[in-house]
Amino acid sequence: MSEHHDALETRSPDAREADLFARLPAVLAAALKTPAYAERLAGIDPAAITDRNALSTLPILRKADLPALQKTALPFGGFVSAPLGSFGRLFTSPGPIFEPEGTGSDPWGAARGLYAAGFRAGDVVLNTFGYHLTPGGFIMDSAARALGCAVIPAGPGNTEQQMEVISAYRPACYAGTPDFLKILIEAAEVRGVDISCLKRAVVSGAAFPPSLQAWVKERGIDAYQLYATADVGVIAYETSARAGMVLNENLIVEIVRPGTGDPVAEGEVGEIVITNLDPHHPQIRLAVGDLTAVMPGASPCGRSNTRIKGWMGRADQTAKVKGMFVRPEQVAEIAKRHAEIAKLRLVVGRANEVDTMTLKAEIYAEPAGFIDAISSTLQQVTKLKGAVEILPLGALPNDGKVIADERPVG
């Protein structure tokens, strides 16, 4: 049986890129039929957006802004024009953020990730993601059924009942958070319940550190990570190569500098931005708020799509300094005003019971009066005074941080 779900996963990168951007204009045209996108994308010609450079000129839509935007025009803020009854299910996530589900057999694109983890037709899957109002349970349920698996819709919690259904149905596969997988294993060990039937797992929604990976592996379960969000579905998935996470098909993924829509260089940590090629529910340059970095080369598993390092933190680095909010967008604005700047990081600290700011700047050259000039710009943009520290190129760490809040906690 093939290790790959279909031929899309092994096509050449050039063929994939050509296909994605050939489809993009029609999706943009569909987006322009919605009130919100018609306003945000006013004046663009969808037929002209046929490569990454052109796409990068379109405005970013931040997931963090969706609750307020949707509240002004319930339920989807004017970003969806299709009637509610044309969708399969309607969800809400904390925020609240309202999300529609498509009507296809695998509307969240999770089947690839499950297949890469070894889920196959005829397997029984214990799905412990929640089925109540949020889409997590249905993301995995629909994918497993699309592969031909039978699903136990267990949901989280109810450990005693989980032991009963595992004993009765003997599932080979688990879907859920890594934390709850550990709870189930420990509960079975305490109660003397045989759960050796569980051989494969997909985990998401929480950290899965190497120590826990090894602990699960020691108990005979081969677990793989999925990177997914409630609005997009599965964005990337781990494969047998155990070398990063492979991006899903049918998505255009950009990595941008936090606070901007500007793509970063390959390998640099930045914010994940998604364009979903679904004309029924278009999502154009949605910044999901998470950090990652692109890994060089192709995966040894044979899948040819781009690899990322997985979740590397949150992109929303807003800090409150002396009662004023300082945002990554403001740091980006400072950089735009001085061509000598290569990279900036605003470090927030505390000394003598007072908040402090130090703007650390990697620069190409230091003209006369540069520190005074950038200090003035810092105050103009943030309305706060701060120190400036000049650094050589490459001195700042590659971790995606634009604002580093180093004030002691407590």
MOMOGI-V167275 format. One record per residue. N is the residue number from 0. RES is the residue in one letter. PHI is phi as a letter, one per 20 degrees, with the letter a starting at -180 (* if undefined). Layout:
<<N,RES,PHI> <N,RES,PHI>>
This chain:
<<0,M,*> <1,S,f> <2,E,f> <3,H,d> <4,H,f> <5,D,a> <6,A,f> <7,L,f> <8,E,f> <9,T,d> <10,R,f> <11,S,f> <12,P,g> <13,D,f> <14,A,f> <15,R,f> <16,E,f> <17,A,f> <18,D,f> <19,L,f> <20,F,e> <21,A,f> <22,R,e> <23,L,f> <24,P,g> <25,A,f> <26,V,f> <27,L,f> <28,A,f> <29,A,f> <30,A,f> <31,L,f> <32,K,e> <33,T,e> <34,P,g> <35,A,f> <36,Y,f> <37,A,g> <38,E,f> <39,R,f> <40,L,d> <41,A,g> <42,G,n> <43,I,e> <44,D,d> <45,P,g> <46,A,f> <47,A,e> <48,I,e> <49,T,c> <50,D,b> <51,R,f> <52,N,f> <53,A,f> <54,L,f> <55,S,f> <56,T,e> <57,L,f> <58,P,f> <59,I,e> <60,L,d> <61,R,e> <62,K,g> <63,A,f> <64,D,e> <65,L,f> <66,P,g> <67,A,f> <68,L,f> <69,Q,f> <70,K,f> <71,T,f> <72,A,b> <73,L,f> <74,P,e> <75,F,d> <76,G,m> <77,G,n> <78,F,e> <79,V,c> <80,S,d> <81,A,f> <82,P,f> <83,L,g> <84,G,f> <85,S,e> <86,F,e> <87,G,e> <88,R,b> <89,L,c> <90,F,c> <91,T,c> <92,S,c> <93,P,g> <94,G,q> <95,P,f> <96,I,c> <97,F,e> <98,E,c> <99,P,e> <100,E,d> <101,G,f> <102,T,d> <103,G,f> <104,S,f> <105,D,c> <106,P,f> <107,W,d> <108,G,m> <109,A,e> <110,A,f> <111,R,g> <112,G,f> <113,L,f> <114,Y,f> <115,A,f> <116,A,e> <117,G,n> <118,F,f> <119,R,c> <120,A,g> <121,G,n> <122,D,f> <123,V,d> <124,V,d> <125,L,e> <126,N,d> <127,T,d> <128,F,f> <129,G,f> <130,Y,d> <131,H,e> <132,L,m> <133,T,e> <134,P,e> <135,G,g> <136,G,f> <137,F,f> <138,I,g> <139,M,f> <140,D,f> <141,S,f> <142,A,f> <143,A,f> <144,R,f> <145,A,f> <146,L,e> <147,G,n> <148,C,e> <149,A,e> <150,V,d> <151,I,e> <152,P,f> <153,A,f> <154,G,m> <155,P,e> <156,G,m> <157,N,l> <158,T,g> <159,E,f> <160,Q,f> <161,Q,f> <162,M,f> <163,E,f> <164,V,f> <165,I,f> <166,S,f> <167,A,e> <168,Y,e> <169,R,l> <170,P,f> <171,A,e> <172,C,c> <173,Y,c> <174,A,c> <175,G,r> <176,T,f> <177,P,f> <178,D,f> <179,F,f> <180,L,f> <181,K,f> <182,I,f> <183,L,f> <184,I,f> <185,E,f> <186,A,f> <187,A,f> <188,E,f> <189,V,f> <190,R,e> <191,G,m> <192,V,e> <193,D,e> <194,I,d> <195,S,f> <196,C,f> <197,L,f> <198,K,d> <199,R,c> <200,A,b> <201,V,d> <202,V,c> <203,S,a> <204,G,n> <205,A,a> <206,A,f> <207,F,c> <208,P,f> <209,P,g> <210,S,f> <211,L,f> <212,Q,g> <213,A,f> <214,W,f> <215,V,f> <216,K,f> <217,E,f> <218,R,e> <219,G,n> <220,I,d> <221,D,e> <222,A,d> <223,Y,c> <224,Q,e> <225,L,d> <226,Y,d> <227,A,c> <228,T,c> <229,A,f> <230,D,e> <231,V,e> <232,G,o> <233,V,f> <234,I,e> <235,A,b> <236,Y,b> <237,E,e> <238,T,c> <239,S,f> <240,A,f> <241,R,l> <242,A,c> <243,G,m> <244,M,c> <245,V,e> <246,L,f> <247,N,f> <248,E,f> <249,N,m> <250,L,c> <251,I,d> <252,V,d> <253,E,d> <254,I,d> <255,V,c> <256,R,f> <257,P,g> <258,G,n> <259,T,c> <260,G,d> <261,D,e> <262,P,f> <263,V,e> <264,A,f> <265,E,g> <266,G,n> <267,E,e> <268,V,f> <269,G,b> <270,E,e> <271,I,e> <272,V,c> <273,I,d> <274,T,d> <275,N,e> <276,L,e> <277,D,c> <278,P,f> <279,H,f> <280,H,b> <281,P,f> <282,Q,c> <283,I,d> <284,R,l> <285,L,e> <286,A,e> <287,V,e> <288,G,n> <289,D,d> <290,L,d> <291,T,a> <292,A,b> <293,V,f> <294,M,e> <295,P,f> <296,G,m> <297,A,e> <298,S,f> <299,P,f> <300,C,f> <301,G,n> <302,R,f> <303,S,e> <304,N,f> <305,T,g> <306,R,d> <307,I,c> <308,K,e> <309,G,n> <310,W,f> <311,M,c> <312,G,p> <313,R,e> <314,A,e> <315,D,f> <316,Q,d> <317,T,g> <318,A,c> <319,K,d> <320,V,c> <321,K,l> <322,G,n> <323,M,d> <324,F,f> <325,V,d> <326,R,c> <327,P,g> <328,E,g> <329,Q,f> <330,V,f> <331,A,f> <332,E,f> <333,I,f> <334,A,f> <335,K,f> <336,R,e> <337,H,c> <338,A,f> <339,E,f> <340,I,e> <341,A,e> <342,K,b> <343,L,c> <344,R,b> <345,L,e> <346,V,d> <347,V,d> <348,G,c> <349,R,b> <350,A,b> <351,N,l> <352,E,m> <353,V,c> <354,D,f> <355,T,c> <356,M,c> <357,T,c> <358,L,e> <359,K,e> <360,A,c> <361,E,e> <362,I,c> <363,Y,e> <364,A,b> <365,E,c> <366,P,f> <367,A,g> <368,G,m> <369,F,f> <370,I,f> <371,D,f> <372,A,f> <373,I,f> <374,S,f> <375,S,f> <376,T,f> <377,L,g> <378,Q,f> <379,Q,f> <380,V,f> <381,T,e> <382,K,m> <383,L,c> <384,K,e> <385,G,b> <386,A,e> <387,V,c> <388,E,c> <389,I,e> <390,L,c> <391,P,f> <392,L,g> <393,G,n> <394,A,f> <395,L,f> <396,P,f> <397,N,e> <398,D,c> <399,G,m> <400,K,e> <401,V,d> <402,I,c> <403,A,d> <404,D,e> <405,E,d> <406,R,f> <407,P,f> <408,V,e> <409,G,n>>
